[in-house]
Amino acid sequence: MIEIACFITPHGFGHATRMSGILEALQNRIPDLHPHLFTTVPESLFAETLTHYSYHPLQCDIGLIQKNGLEADLETTIIRLQEFLPFQDSLVKELAKKIRGYSLAICDISSLGIAVAQEAGICSVLIENFTWDWIYQAYLPQYPDLLPAIDYLKSQYQDVDIHIQSEPLCSTRNGHLVCSPIFRRIRRQRSDVRNDLGCGERRVVLISMGGIDMELPFIKRLASIPDTLFLLAGQQQSTTLGDNVLLLSRNSNYYHPDLINAADLVICKSGYSTVAECYQAGVPLLTVGRTTFPESAVLEQFTTTEMNGQSLDQQSFLSGDWLSDLDQLISKQRLSPAPTNGADTVSEYLRPLLSRNRR
């Protein structure tokens, strides 16, 4: 058995799904690979993809504290960072004992894992399309109290042994590898998923805000468009609203990449995982921008230049103004599926390192 440690930021689900995509590709190549997941992301998300793993609840990062799916709470974020940084020596040493002898420590994008791997004497790998020091830098003029966290995290990231970046990149670094977008693989045929959904001849629109609760003021207007089935993913529970609105819980039987592939249009916040999974399927998408989040502009540019995407501001999304353009949005032609999955590139790069320390 080959054991590795994975330190995953709890900010949204994008980093966890990216890690899941990499681990899925690695387990396809190395069936006895056993990941140990250190995170507070719900375990059920990893169970959707991975054949076997161990889950260790750990607050390994702060990231950005969210008010909802589109707004961050910087004041609370600063307080939490001041409590969390610098890393406590006792915590680093305790975690190092747990992972000593593992083959690798892969971090997305928790720098705590880098410090723990260094203490344990094992190789550390950073997977990112941005790092937290880069994100915080954009808020520094308005929130100067972020400077100590920026300086500390920047120095932590520089200690990593292997630095891998996944497109679309927010900041080009002198790393070891750059790969195409990383995504979890589609499992089921589009027609089979649509049959299960009972959509018939109706069009399917998937609305996904990344699993973070938020109110959607336009939801009552959807009943007036009966020829379209609206899927609202990431809800607290699965239920139906009328004849054409289906709320799907985070633990529903539908795999998110399969839902994306089944849709005629995806509407999502400008987050990495959903954008990457739309890139895989070639489905048209409408991204809801987060004007204060630095990554958002990078993802929106990628969707408009490399994908069949358009961007939408938050006010227009929440008001439902986009519903008047629904016919035009859905009529966009699907693109060819992504030619490569960055997860395969990463797994091929890391596989030679995993022949060591087999137990």
Secondary structure by P-SEA (a helix, b strand, c coil): cbbbbbbbbcccaaaaaaaaaaaaaaaaacccbbbbbbcccccccccccccbbbbbbccccccccccccccccaaaaaaaaaacccccaaaaaaaaaaaccccbbbbcccaaaaaaaaaacbbbbbbccccaaaaaaaaccccccaaaaaaaaaaaaaaccbbbbcccccccccccccccbbbbbbcccaaaaaaaaccccbbbbbbbcccbbbbbcccccccccccbbbbbccccbbbbccccbbbbcccccccaaaaaaaccbbbbccccaaaaaaaaaccbbbbbccccccaaaaaaaaaaaccccccccaaaaaacccccaaaaaaaccccccccccaaaaaaaaaccccccccc
